[in-house]
Amino acid sequence: MYTAVTNDIRVTVQPVFLEDQSAPADGRYVWAYHVRIENEGRETVQLRTRHWRITDAMGRVQEVRGPGVVGEQPVLEPGGHFEYTSGTPLGTPSGIMAGSYGMEGADGRSFDVAIPAFSLDSPHQPMRLN
């Protein structure tokens, strides 16, 4: 699991390679990732936007921006949390994802929360020892 804390918001991500949805012979590799967002602060916040930066093993970058996550813009009370699962395909057997959530406090101020960088690894990635 990968974790980052920004402004009392904890984001934890756990990626899983989906063998049954992947087709390595066709250059298709698919991962699911489960995200838990926890409000460890004393103010209510709302997740407004997401920004993902997905980099494959060839260094190609895809950026994804949009409102909310999985069709929602969850409100997190102090001590509250929100969890969701999503996924991403790649054309290479490994990659890395990172990003941020755009949050809004009860007072209307906006701030970004880091999504920790996490590795997308499949059993089809040749291992190299350095």
A tleap script that builds the chain and sets N, CA, C and O, in Angstrom:
source leaprc.protein.ff14SB
mol = sequence {
  NMET TYR THR ALA VAL THR ASN ASP ILE ARG
  VAL THR VAL GLN PRO VAL PHE LEU GLU ASP
  GLN SER ALA PRO ALA ASP GLY ARG TYR VAL
  TRP ALA TYR HIE VAL ARG ILE GLU ASN GLU
  GLY ARG GLU THR VAL GLN LEU ARG THR ARG
  HIE TRP ARG ILE THR ASP ALA MET GLY ARG
  VAL GLN GLU VAL ARG GLY PRO GLY VAL VAL
  GLY GLU GLN PRO VAL LEU GLU PRO GLY GLY
  HIE PHE GLU TYR THR SER GLY THR PRO LEU
  GLY THR PRO SER GLY ILE MET ALA GLY SER
  TYR GLY MET GLU GLY ALA ASP GLY ARG SER
  PHE ASP VAL ALA ILE PRO ALA PHE SER LEU
  ASP SER PRO HIE GLN PRO MET ARG LEU CASN
}
set mol.1.N position { 0.837 -1.175 0.000 }
set mol.1.CA position { 0.000 0.000 0.000 }
set mol.1.C position { 0.884 1.240 0.000 }
set mol.1.O position { 2.010 1.230 0.497 }
set mol.2.N position { 0.341 2.300 -0.569 }
set mol.2.CA position { 1.052 3.567 -0.697 }
set mol.2.C position { 0.212 4.642 -0.005 }
set mol.2.O position { -1.004 4.688 -0.187 }
set mol.3.N position { 0.851 5.505 0.787 }
set mol.3.CA position { 0.120 6.498 1.559 }
set mol.3.C position { 0.794 7.858 1.488 }
set mol.3.O position { 2.021 7.958 1.477 }
set mol.4.N position { -0.028 8.910 1.438 }
set mol.4.CA position { 0.457 10.294 1.533 }
set mol.4.C position { -0.550 11.068 2.381 }
set mol.4.O position { -1.749 10.791 2.345 }
set mol.5.N position { -0.046 12.046 3.149 }
set mol.5.CA position { -0.910 12.907 3.960 }
set mol.5.C position { -0.607 14.349 3.588 }
set mol.5.O position { 0.546 14.780 3.621 }
set mol.6.N position { -1.662 15.099 3.230 }
set mol.6.CA position { -1.549 16.515 2.906 }
set mol.6.C position { -2.680 17.252 3.608 }
set mol.6.O position { -3.843 16.879 3.458 }
set mol.7.N position { -2.361 18.278 4.361 }
set mol.7.CA position { -3.392 19.083 5.044 }
set mol.7.C position { -4.402 18.218 5.800 }
set mol.7.O position { -5.610 18.442 5.721 }
set mol.8.N position { -3.893 17.236 6.526 }
set mol.8.CA position { -4.718 16.338 7.347 }
set mol.8.C position { -5.630 15.411 6.547 }
set mol.8.O position { -6.555 14.820 7.105 }
set mol.9.N position { -5.377 15.280 5.252 }
set mol.9.CA position { -6.121 14.320 4.428 }
set mol.9.C position { -5.162 13.191 4.049 }
set mol.9.O position { -4.145 13.415 3.393 }
set mol.10.N position { -5.505 11.980 4.474 }
set mol.10.CA position { -4.683 10.798 4.193 }
set mol.10.C position { -5.255 10.071 2.982 }
set mol.10.O position { -6.444 9.756 2.940 }
set mol.11.N position { -4.391 9.807 1.990 }
set mol.11.CA position { -4.785 9.061 0.799 }
set mol.11.C position { -3.956 7.783 0.754 }
set mol.11.O position { -2.726 7.834 0.747 }
set mol.12.N position { -4.627 6.644 0.724 }
set mol.12.CA position { -3.964 5.345 0.668 }
set mol.12.C position { -4.433 4.630 -0.593 }
set mol.12.O position { -5.629 4.573 -0.878 }
set mol.13.N position { -3.474 4.084 -1.348 }
set mol.13.CA position { -3.788 3.405 -2.607 }
set mol.13.C position { -3.197 1.999 -2.584 }
set mol.13.O position { -2.068 1.789 -2.142 }
set mol.14.N position { -3.981 1.049 -3.068 }
set mol.14.CA position { -3.510 -0.328 -3.213 }
set mol.14.C position { -3.821 -0.806 -4.633 }
set mol.14.O position { -4.979 -1.071 -4.957 }
set mol.15.N position { -2.780 -0.918 -5.490 }
set mol.15.CA position { -2.993 -1.406 -6.862 }
set mol.15.C position { -2.971 -2.937 -6.928 }
set mol.15.O position { -2.312 -3.598 -6.127 }
set mol.16.N position { -3.706 -3.481 -7.902 }
set mol.16.CA position { -3.757 -4.928 -8.123 }
set mol.16.C position { -3.759 -5.173 -9.626 }
set mol.16.O position { -4.565 -4.591 -10.352 }
set mol.17.N position { -2.862 -6.031 -10.092 }
set mol.17.CA position { -2.838 -6.405 -11.509 }
set mol.17.C position { -4.002 -7.343 -11.800 }
set mol.17.O position { -4.251 -8.287 -11.050 }
set mol.18.N position { -4.714 -7.077 -12.894 }
set mol.18.CA position { -5.877 -7.888 -13.268 }
set mol.18.C position { -5.520 -8.797 -14.447 }
set mol.18.O position { -5.676 -8.424 -15.610 }
set mol.19.N position { -5.049 -9.963 -14.125 }
set mol.19.CA position { -4.633 -10.936 -15.142 }
set mol.19.C position { -5.789 -11.291 -16.070 }
set mol.19.O position { -5.601 -11.419 -17.280 }
set mol.20.N position { -6.988 -11.451 -15.503 }
set mol.20.CA position { -8.136 -11.901 -16.302 }
set mol.20.C position { -8.632 -10.845 -17.296 }
set mol.20.O position { -9.357 -11.183 -18.231 }
set mol.21.N position { -8.258 -9.575 -17.113 }
set mol.21.CA position { -8.657 -8.528 -18.049 }
set mol.21.C position { -7.511 -8.104 -18.968 }
set mol.21.O position { -7.692 -7.287 -19.871 }
set mol.22.N position { -6.335 -8.671 -18.722 }
set mol.22.CA position { -5.157 -8.323 -19.505 }
set mol.22.C position { -4.949 -9.310 -20.647 }
set mol.22.O position { -5.396 -10.456 -20.592 }
set mol.23.N position { -4.264 -8.840 -21.675 }
set mol.23.CA position { -3.915 -9.684 -22.819 }
set mol.23.C position { -2.476 -9.353 -23.216 }
set mol.23.O position { -2.250 -8.609 -24.171 }
set mol.24.N position { -1.505 -9.902 -22.488 }
set mol.24.CA position { -0.101 -9.561 -22.750 }
set mol.24.C position { 0.332 -9.771 -24.191 }
set mol.24.O position { 1.143 -8.999 -24.703 }
set mol.25.N position { -0.185 -10.794 -24.859 }
set mol.25.CA position { 0.190 -11.056 -26.257 }
set mol.25.C position { -0.255 -9.909 -27.165 }
set mol.25.O position { 0.319 -9.698 -28.233 }
set mol.26.N position { -1.288 -9.166 -26.730 }
set mol.26.CA position { -1.792 -8.025 -27.495 }
set mol.26.C position { -1.310 -6.685 -26.939 }
set mol.26.O position { -1.746 -5.626 -27.390 }
set mol.27.N position { -0.407 -6.740 -25.955 }
set mol.27.CA position { 0.102 -5.503 -25.366 }
set mol.27.C position { -0.943 -4.769 -24.540 }
set mol.27.O position { -1.002 -3.540 -24.563 }
set mol.28.N position { -1.760 -5.508 -23.817 }
set mol.28.CA position { -2.793 -4.899 -22.957 }
set mol.28.C position { -2.631 -5.430 -21.539 }
set mol.28.O position { -2.724 -6.632 -21.288 }
set mol.29.N position { -2.387 -4.500 -20.619 }
set mol.29.CA position { -2.185 -4.818 -19.208 }
set mol.29.C position { -3.126 -3.924 -18.405 }
set mol.29.O position { -3.180 -2.714 -18.624 }
set mol.30.N position { -3.861 -4.522 -17.479 }
set mol.30.CA position { -4.895 -3.778 -16.754 }
set mol.30.C position { -4.699 -3.926 -15.245 }
set mol.30.O position { -4.416 -5.010 -14.737 }
set mol.31.N position { -4.860 -2.802 -14.551 }
set mol.31.CA position { -4.771 -2.772 -13.094 }
set mol.31.C position { -6.026 -2.150 -12.510 }
set mol.31.O position { -6.635 -1.268 -13.116 }
set mol.32.N position { -6.405 -2.614 -11.337 }
set mol.32.CA position { -7.390 -1.937 -10.503 }
set mol.32.C position { -6.596 -1.269 -9.386 }
set mol.32.O position { -5.515 -1.726 -9.017 }
set mol.33.N position { -7.142 -0.193 -8.862 }
set mol.33.CA position { -6.526 0.418 -7.682 }
set mol.33.C position { -7.641 0.853 -6.736 }
set mol.33.O position { -8.626 1.472 -7.140 }
set mol.34.N position { -7.453 0.509 -5.472 }
set mol.34.CA position { -8.418 0.849 -4.433 }
set mol.34.C position { -7.870 2.042 -3.666 }
set mol.34.O position { -6.722 2.032 -3.222 }
set mol.35.N position { -8.706 3.079 -3.511 }
set mol.35.CA position { -8.288 4.308 -2.852 }
set mol.35.C position { -9.150 4.530 -1.611 }
set mol.35.O position { -10.370 4.370 -1.638 }
set mol.36.N position { -8.481 4.900 -0.533 }
set mol.36.CA position { -9.173 5.311 0.704 }
set mol.36.C position { -8.705 6.724 1.036 }
set mol.36.O position { -7.507 6.980 1.160 }
set mol.37.N position { -9.666 7.641 1.178 }
set mol.37.CA position { -9.377 9.035 1.505 }
set mol.37.C position { -9.956 9.286 2.894 }
set mol.37.O position { -11.155 9.110 3.111 }
set mol.38.N position { -9.101 9.700 3.835 }
set mol.38.CA position { -9.525 9.900 5.218 }
set mol.38.C position { -9.288 11.346 5.644 }
set mol.38.O position { -8.228 11.915 5.386 }
set mol.39.N position { -10.278 11.924 6.293 }
set mol.39.CA position { -10.155 13.277 6.825 }
set mol.39.C position { -9.704 13.186 8.277 }
set mol.39.O position { -10.497 12.869 9.164 }
set mol.40.N position { -8.425 13.464 8.514 }
set mol.40.CA position { -7.872 13.421 9.866 }
set mol.40.C position { -7.866 14.806 10.509 }
set mol.40.O position { -7.327 14.991 11.600 }
set mol.41.N position { -8.467 15.767 9.829 }
set mol.41.CA position { -8.497 17.133 10.339 }
set mol.41.C position { -9.758 17.434 11.113 }
set mol.41.O position { -10.531 16.537 11.449 }
set mol.42.N position { -9.960 18.738 11.396 }
set mol.42.CA position { -11.103 19.175 12.194 }
set mol.42.C position { -12.131 19.941 11.369 }
set mol.42.O position { -13.100 20.471 11.912 }
set mol.43.N position { -11.913 19.998 10.036 }
set mol.43.CA position { -12.844 20.740 9.189 }
set mol.43.C position { -13.414 19.814 8.118 }
set mol.43.O position { -12.723 18.927 7.616 }
set mol.44.N position { -14.667 20.029 7.779 }
set mol.44.CA position { -15.305 19.275 6.704 }
set mol.44.C position { -14.728 19.733 5.365 }
set mol.44.O position { -14.541 20.927 5.133 }
set mol.45.N position { -14.448 18.762 4.485 }
set mol.45.CA position { -13.911 19.068 3.163 }
set mol.45.C position { -14.701 18.298 2.106 }
set mol.45.O position { -15.356 17.298 2.400 }
set mol.46.N position { -14.622 18.789 0.874 }
set mol.46.CA position { -15.269 18.094 -0.238 }
set mol.46.C position { -14.259 17.891 -1.350 }
set mol.46.O position { -13.523 18.810 -1.710 }
set mol.47.N position { -14.226 16.683 -1.893 }
set mol.47.CA position { -13.378 16.379 -3.034 }
set mol.47.C position { -14.088 16.901 -4.282 }
set mol.47.O position { -15.194 16.470 -4.604 }
set mol.48.N position { -13.441 17.832 -4.978 }
set mol.48.CA position { -14.060 18.449 -6.157 }
set mol.48.C position { -13.512 17.906 -7.472 }
set mol.48.O position { -14.275 17.657 -8.406 }
set mol.49.N position { -12.177 17.719 -7.554 }
set mol.49.CA position { -11.562 17.321 -8.821 }
set mol.49.C position { -10.491 16.267 -8.601 }
set mol.49.O position { -10.045 16.021 -7.480 }
set mol.50.N position { -10.093 15.650 -9.710 }
set mol.50.CA position { -8.975 14.698 -9.679 }
set mol.50.C position { -8.030 15.024 -10.822 }
set mol.50.O position { -8.443 15.534 -11.863 }
set mol.51.N position { -6.768 14.724 -10.612 }
set mol.51.CA position { -5.745 14.851 -11.652 }
set mol.51.C position { -4.803 13.661 -11.511 }
set mol.51.O position { -4.141 13.498 -10.486 }
set mol.52.N position { -4.751 12.840 -12.542 }
set mol.52.CA position { -3.867 11.676 -12.562 }
set mol.52.C position { -2.787 11.884 -13.605 }
set mol.52.O position { -3.026 12.473 -14.659 }
set mol.53.N position { -1.600 11.397 -13.299 }
set mol.53.CA position { -0.489 11.358 -14.241 }
set mol.53.C position { -0.048 9.895 -14.308 }
set mol.53.O position { 0.500 9.356 -13.347 }
set mol.54.N position { -0.297 9.262 -15.458 }
set mol.54.CA position { -0.035 7.829 -15.648 }
set mol.54.C position { 1.121 7.688 -16.628 }
set mol.54.O position { 1.040 8.149 -17.766 }
set mol.55.N position { 2.192 7.053 -16.183 }
set mol.55.CA position { 3.387 6.906 -17.012 }
set mol.55.C position { 3.635 5.425 -17.249 }
set mol.55.O position { 3.708 4.645 -16.300 }
set mol.56.N position { 3.767 5.032 -18.530 }
set mol.56.CA position { 4.033 3.623 -18.818 }
set mol.56.C position { 5.541 3.355 -18.824 }
set mol.56.O position { 6.336 4.271 -18.612 }
set mol.57.N position { 5.928 2.121 -19.064 }
set mol.57.CA position { 7.338 1.718 -18.999 }
set mol.57.C position { 8.191 2.352 -20.093 }
set mol.57.O position { 9.419 2.325 -20.011 }
set mol.58.N position { 7.561 2.917 -21.110 }
set mol.58.CA position { 8.296 3.596 -22.188 }
set mol.58.C position { 8.425 5.098 -21.914 }
set mol.58.O position { 9.005 5.832 -22.714 }
set mol.59.N position { 7.881 5.545 -20.781 }
set mol.59.CA position { 7.953 6.954 -20.437 }
set mol.59.C position { 6.832 7.797 -21.025 }
set mol.59.O position { 6.835 9.020 -20.881 }
set mol.60.N position { 5.877 7.160 -21.685 }
set mol.60.CA position { 4.732 7.899 -22.237 }
set mol.60.C position { 3.792 8.280 -21.096 }
set mol.60.O position { 3.465 7.459 -20.239 }
set mol.61.N position { 3.367 9.540 -21.104 }
set mol.61.CA position { 2.541 10.064 -20.016 }
set mol.61.C position { 1.133 10.367 -20.519 }
set mol.61.O position { 0.948 10.968 -21.578 }
set mol.62.N position { 0.159 9.942 -19.743 }
set mol.62.CA position { -1.242 10.270 -20.002 }
set mol.62.C position { -1.746 11.023 -18.774 }
set mol.62.O position { -1.564 10.571 -17.643 }
set mol.63.N position { -2.375 12.163 -19.000 }
set mol.63.CA position { -2.943 12.928 -17.888 }
set mol.63.C position { -4.458 12.854 -17.954 }
set mol.63.O position { -5.055 12.972 -19.024 }
set mol.64.N position { -5.067 12.659 -16.800 }
set mol.64.CA position { -6.512 12.572 -16.699 }
set mol.64.C position { -6.969 13.598 -15.673 }
set mol.64.O position { -6.515 13.589 -14.529 }
set mol.65.N position { -7.866 14.478 -16.088 }
set mol.65.CA position { -8.421 15.494 -15.192 }
set mol.65.C position { -9.933 15.444 -15.289 }
set mol.65.O position { -10.491 15.159 -16.349 }
set mol.66.N position { -10.588 15.721 -14.179 }
set mol.66.CA position { -12.032 15.752 -14.236 }
set mol.66.C position { -12.645 16.032 -12.886 }
set mol.66.O position { -11.944 16.130 -11.879 }
set mol.67.N position { -13.967 16.161 -12.872 }
set mol.67.CA position { -14.665 16.398 -11.612 }
set mol.67.C position { -14.770 15.116 -10.798 }
set mol.67.O position { -15.032 14.046 -11.347 }
set mol.68.N position { -14.568 15.224 -9.497 }
set mol.68.CA position { -14.798 14.122 -8.568 }
set mol.68.C position { -14.092 12.829 -8.902 }
set mol.68.O position { -13.135 12.798 -9.676 }
set mol.69.N position { -14.588 11.761 -8.298 }
set mol.69.CA position { -14.076 10.408 -8.524 }
set mol.69.C position { -15.265 9.462 -8.651 }
set mol.69.O position { -16.234 9.584 -7.902 }
set mol.70.N position { -15.201 8.548 -9.565 }
set mol.70.CA position { -16.260 7.571 -9.850 }
set mol.70.C position { -17.648 8.216 -9.818 }
set mol.70.O position { -18.591 7.660 -9.255 }
set mol.71.N position { -17.756 9.394 -10.430 }
set mol.71.CA position { -19.036 10.074 -10.528 }
set mol.71.C position { -19.509 10.768 -9.264 }
set mol.71.O position { -20.655 11.214 -9.197 }
set mol.72.N position { -18.654 10.867 -8.269 }
set mol.72.CA position { -19.047 11.487 -6.999 }
set mol.72.C position { -18.075 12.590 -6.610 }
set mol.72.O position { -16.919 12.606 -7.033 }
set mol.73.N position { -18.574 13.513 -5.791 }
set mol.73.CA position { -17.759 14.555 -5.170 }
set mol.73.C position { -18.022 14.455 -3.663 }
set mol.73.O position { -18.768 15.254 -3.096 }
set mol.74.N position { -17.391 13.454 -3.026 }
set mol.74.CA position { -17.739 13.144 -1.640 }
set mol.74.C position { -17.379 14.249 -0.649 }
set mol.74.O position { -16.373 14.943 -0.799 }
set mol.75.N position { -18.226 14.388 0.361 }
set mol.75.CA position { -17.983 15.287 1.486 }
set mol.75.C position { -17.421 14.438 2.617 }
set mol.75.O position { -17.980 13.400 2.973 }
set mol.76.N position { -16.303 14.896 3.176 }
set mol.76.CA position { -15.648 14.157 4.257 }
set mol.76.C position { -15.708 14.981 5.533 }
set mol.76.O position { -15.040 16.007 5.660 }
set mol.77.N position { -16.515 14.518 6.469 }
set mol.77.CA position { -16.585 15.148 7.788 }
set mol.77.C position { -15.294 14.817 8.547 }
set mol.77.O position { -14.601 13.873 8.168 }
set mol.78.N position { -14.954 15.551 9.590 }
set mol.78.CA position { -13.799 15.194 10.411 }
set mol.78.C position { -13.923 13.745 10.890 }
set mol.78.O position { -14.958 13.355 11.432 }
set mol.79.N position { -12.885 12.960 10.692 }
set mol.79.CA position { -12.897 11.545 11.064 }
set mol.79.C position { -13.543 10.651 10.019 }
set mol.79.O position { -13.533 9.429 10.161 }
set mol.80.N position { -14.105 11.241 8.970 }
set mol.80.CA position { -14.784 10.460 7.941 }
set mol.80.C position { -13.841 9.976 6.858 }
set mol.80.O position { -12.688 10.400 6.780 }
set mol.81.N position { -14.352 9.077 6.018 }
set mol.81.CA position { -13.548 8.557 4.922 }
set mol.81.C position { -14.443 8.222 3.728 }
set mol.81.O position { -15.664 8.121 3.849 }
set mol.82.N position { -13.800 8.054 2.580 }
set mol.82.CA position { -14.473 7.652 1.353 }
set mol.82.C position { -13.552 6.665 0.652 }
set mol.82.O position { -12.342 6.879 0.584 }
set mol.83.N position { -14.120 5.591 0.136 }
set mol.83.CA position { -13.336 4.580 -0.571 }
set mol.83.C position { -13.946 4.316 -1.937 }
set mol.83.O position { -15.163 4.372 -2.112 }
set mol.84.N position { -13.084 4.028 -2.899 }
set mol.84.CA position { -13.559 3.655 -4.224 }
set mol.84.C position { -12.496 2.810 -4.917 }
set mol.84.O position { -11.330 2.797 -4.522 }
set mol.85.N position { -12.925 2.112 -5.952 }
set mol.85.CA position { -12.017 1.318 -6.772 }
set mol.85.C position { -12.198 1.752 -8.220 }
set mol.85.O position { -13.320 1.944 -8.689 }
set mol.86.N position { -11.089 1.902 -8.913 }
set mol.86.CA position { -11.109 2.250 -10.325 }
set mol.86.C position { -10.026 1.422 -11.007 }
set mol.86.O position { -9.474 0.501 -10.406 }
set mol.87.N position { -9.724 1.745 -12.245 }
set mol.87.CA position { -8.717 0.967 -12.945 }
set mol.87.C position { -8.101 1.726 -14.091 }
set mol.87.O position { -8.570 2.792 -14.490 }
set mol.88.N position { -7.027 1.142 -14.615 }
set mol.88.CA position { -6.359 1.739 -15.768 }
set mol.88.C position { -5.695 0.657 -16.609 }
set mol.88.O position { -5.131 -0.295 -16.069 }
set mol.89.N position { -5.761 0.801 -17.930 }
set mol.89.CA position { -5.017 -0.094 -18.816 }
set mol.89.C position { -3.705 0.577 -19.230 }
set mol.89.O position { -3.604 1.804 -19.249 }
set mol.90.N position { -2.718 -0.227 -19.557 }
set mol.90.CA position { -1.458 0.261 -20.119 }
set mol.90.C position { -1.071 -0.632 -21.279 }
set mol.90.O position { -1.516 -1.776 -21.375 }
set mol.91.N position { -0.246 -0.106 -22.150 }
set mol.91.CA position { 0.284 -0.893 -23.257 }
set mol.91.C position { 1.624 -1.521 -22.930 }
set mol.91.O position { 2.235 -2.162 -23.784 }
set mol.92.N position { 2.090 -1.343 -21.693 }
set mol.92.CA position { 3.350 -1.936 -21.247 }
set mol.92.C position { 3.094 -2.705 -19.952 }
set mol.92.O position { 2.103 -2.441 -19.270 }
set mol.93.N position { 3.972 -3.656 -19.598 }
set mol.93.CA position { 3.721 -4.491 -18.424 }
set mol.93.C position { 4.003 -3.827 -17.082 }
set mol.93.O position { 3.863 -4.464 -16.037 }
set mol.94.N position { 4.398 -2.553 -17.096 }
set mol.94.CA position { 4.583 -1.838 -15.839 }
set mol.94.C position { 4.414 -0.342 -16.085 }
set mol.94.O position { 4.408 0.125 -17.224 }
set mol.95.N position { 4.277 0.390 -14.992 }
set mol.95.CA position { 4.141 1.836 -15.068 }
set mol.95.C position { 4.047 2.421 -13.683 }
set mol.95.O position { 4.275 1.740 -12.683 }
set mol.96.N position { 3.708 3.692 -13.638 }
set mol.96.CA position { 3.571 4.378 -12.357 }
set mol.96.C position { 2.454 5.397 -12.474 }
set mol.96.O position { 2.257 6.004 -13.527 }
set mol.97.N position { 1.724 5.578 -11.381 }
set mol.97.CA position { 0.662 6.573 -11.329 }
set mol.97.C position { 0.884 7.478 -10.128 }
set mol.97.O position { 1.408 7.047 -9.101 }
set mol.98.N position { 0.483 8.727 -10.265 }
set mol.98.CA position { 0.503 9.692 -9.168 }
set mol.98.C position { -0.497 10.767 -9.534 }
set mol.98.O position { -0.991 10.804 -10.661 }
set mol.99.N position { -0.797 11.639 -8.589 }
set mol.99.CA position { -1.723 12.705 -8.915 }
set mol.99.C position { -2.114 13.521 -7.720 }
set mol.99.O position { -1.394 13.588 -6.723 }
set mol.100.N position { -3.285 14.152 -7.833 }
set mol.100.CA position { -3.784 14.980 -6.734 }
set mol.100.C position { -5.300 15.092 -6.823 }
set mol.100.O position { -5.902 14.924 -7.883 }
set mol.101.N position { -5.886 15.381 -5.675 }
set mol.101.CA position { -7.302 15.687 -5.596 }
set mol.101.C position { -7.436 17.165 -5.268 }
set mol.101.O position { -6.721 17.682 -4.409 }
set mol.102.N position { -8.338 17.837 -5.942 }
set mol.102.CA position { -8.668 19.212 -5.615 }
set mol.102.C position { -9.767 19.201 -4.575 }
set mol.102.O position { -10.867 18.706 -4.821 }
set mol.103.N position { -9.466 19.748 -3.416 }
set mol.103.CA position { -10.405 19.744 -2.299 }
set mol.103.C position { -10.900 21.158 -2.028 }
set mol.103.O position { -10.258 22.140 -2.401 }
set mol.104.N position { -12.051 21.241 -1.373 }
set mol.104.CA position { -12.597 22.531 -0.958 }
set mol.104.C position { -12.997 22.433 0.506 }
set mol.104.O position { -13.722 21.523 0.907 }
set mol.105.N position { -12.513 23.383 1.295 }
set mol.105.CA position { -12.862 23.414 2.710 }
set mol.105.C position { -14.232 24.026 2.922 }
set mol.105.O position { -14.813 24.604 2.004 }
set mol.106.N position { -14.749 23.897 4.143 }
set mol.106.CA position { -16.055 24.454 4.482 }
set mol.106.C position { -16.084 25.966 4.320 }
set mol.106.O position { -17.142 26.552 4.090 }
set mol.107.N position { -14.907 26.602 4.440 }
set mol.107.CA position { -14.815 28.058 4.300 }
set mol.107.C position { -14.668 28.492 2.841 }
set mol.107.O position { -14.541 29.684 2.561 }
set mol.108.N position { -14.685 27.526 1.901 }
set mol.108.CA position { -14.603 27.841 0.479 }
set mol.108.C position { -13.196 27.845 -0.092 }
set mol.108.O position { -13.024 27.979 -1.303 }
set mol.109.N position { -12.186 27.700 0.761 }
set mol.109.CA position { -10.815 27.692 0.233 }
set mol.109.C position { -10.536 26.383 -0.468 }
set mol.109.O position { -10.988 25.319 -0.043 }
set mol.110.N position { -9.778 26.478 -1.557 }
set mol.110.CA position { -9.394 25.300 -2.335 }
set mol.110.C position { -7.957 24.927 -2.031 }
set mol.110.O position { -7.115 25.794 -1.798 }
set mol.111.N position { -7.679 23.624 -2.034 }
set mol.111.CA position { -6.317 23.139 -1.839 }
set mol.111.C position { -6.173 21.776 -2.483 }
set mol.111.O position { -7.151 21.053 -2.669 }
set mol.112.N position { -4.948 21.438 -2.821 }
set mol.112.CA position { -4.662 20.144 -3.440 }
set mol.112.C position { -4.151 19.160 -2.403 }
set mol.112.O position { -3.440 19.528 -1.468 }
set mol.113.N position { -4.526 17.908 -2.587 }
set mol.113.CA position { -4.084 16.807 -1.744 }
set mol.113.C position { -3.342 15.818 -2.632 }
set mol.113.O position { -3.849 15.415 -3.679 }
set mol.114.N position { -2.146 15.430 -2.216 }
set mol.114.CA position { -1.332 14.507 -3.015 }
set mol.114.C position { -1.893 13.094 -2.990 }
set mol.114.O position { -2.307 12.586 -1.948 }
set mol.115.N position { -1.896 12.474 -4.164 }
set mol.115.CA position { -2.120 11.031 -4.281 }
set mol.115.C position { -0.725 10.444 -4.398 }
set mol.115.O position { 0.021 10.834 -5.296 }
set mol.116.N position { -0.342 9.514 -3.517 }
set mol.116.CA position { 1.027 9.014 -3.567 }
set mol.116.C position { 1.337 8.315 -4.892 }
set mol.116.O position { 0.473 7.662 -5.478 }
set mol.117.N position { 2.570 8.460 -5.350 }
set mol.117.CA position { 3.004 7.708 -6.535 }
set mol.117.C position { 2.957 6.225 -6.187 }
set mol.117.O position { 3.414 5.811 -5.122 }
set mol.118.N position { 2.397 5.430 -7.099 }
set mol.118.CA position { 2.370 3.991 -6.853 }
set mol.118.C position { 2.717 3.243 -8.132 }
set mol.118.O position { 2.435 3.686 -9.246 }
set mol.119.N position { 3.329 2.109 -7.925 }
set mol.119.CA position { 3.863 1.299 -9.012 }
set mol.119.C position { 2.808 0.339 -9.550 }
set mol.119.O position { 2.065 -0.288 -8.795 }
set mol.120.N position { 2.763 0.244 -10.864 }
set mol.120.CA position { 1.910 -0.722 -11.545 }
set mol.120.C position { 2.838 -1.803 -12.083 }
set mol.120.O position { 3.541 -1.598 -13.073 }
set mol.121.N position { 2.833 -2.938 -11.428 }
set mol.121.CA position { 3.736 -4.031 -11.798 }
set mol.121.C position { 2.923 -5.260 -12.164 }
set mol.121.O position { 1.946 -5.597 -11.495 }
set mol.122.N position { 3.335 -5.920 -13.228 }
set mol.122.CA position { 2.682 -7.169 -13.609 }
set mol.122.C position { 3.713 -8.281 -13.572 }
set mol.122.O position { 4.914 -8.013 -13.568 }
set mol.123.N position { 3.259 -9.519 -13.545 }
set mol.123.CA position { 4.196 -10.645 -13.588 }
set mol.123.C position { 4.837 -10.795 -14.973 }
set mol.123.O position { 5.711 -11.641 -15.162 }
set mol.124.N position { 4.405 -9.982 -15.937 }
set mol.124.CA position { 4.950 -10.062 -17.300 }
set mol.124.C position { 6.119 -9.121 -17.512 }
set mol.124.O position { 6.706 -9.094 -18.593 }
set mol.125.N position { 6.466 -8.345 -16.483 }
set mol.125.CA position { 7.596 -7.420 -16.572 }
set mol.125.C position { 8.883 -8.213 -16.352 }
set mol.125.O position { 9.045 -8.844 -15.307 }
set mol.126.N position { 9.804 -8.191 -17.327 }
set mol.126.CA position { 11.062 -8.898 -17.090 }
set mol.126.C position { 11.820 -8.236 -15.959 }
set mol.126.O position { 11.910 -7.010 -15.897 }
set mol.127.N position { 12.362 -9.041 -15.068 }
set mol.127.CA position { 13.115 -8.525 -13.930 }
set mol.127.C position { 14.555 -8.272 -14.335 }
set mol.127.O position { 15.179 -9.077 -15.025 }
set mol.128.N position { 15.073 -7.122 -13.884 }
set mol.128.CA position { 16.482 -6.792 -14.114 }
set mol.128.C position { 17.113 -6.442 -12.783 }
set mol.128.O position { 16.588 -5.622 -12.031 }
set mol.129.N position { 18.219 -7.056 -12.504 }
set mol.129.CA position { 18.956 -6.729 -11.285 }
set mol.129.C position { 20.044 -5.738 -11.628 }
set mol.129.O position { 20.803 -5.943 -12.574 }
set mol.130.N position { 20.123 -4.667 -10.864 }
set mol.130.CA position { 21.147 -3.638 -11.094 }
set mol.130.C position { 22.341 -3.860 -10.199 }
set mol.130.O position { 23.302 -3.093 -10.251 }
savepdb mol mol.pdb
quit
